[in-house]
């Protein structure tokens, strides 16, 4: 079982990845279903 530290590291990595797409703006998010699915998953 993963400990709390490992899970926190996973969350921080996911946030970092999400930010790469988030800076592209709301239009990019609403206009691309693949980006929506990927961001919601992470």
Buried (B, 14 or more C-beta within 10 A) or exposed (E): EEEEEEEEEEEEEEEEEBEEBBEEEEEEBEEBEEBBEEBEEB
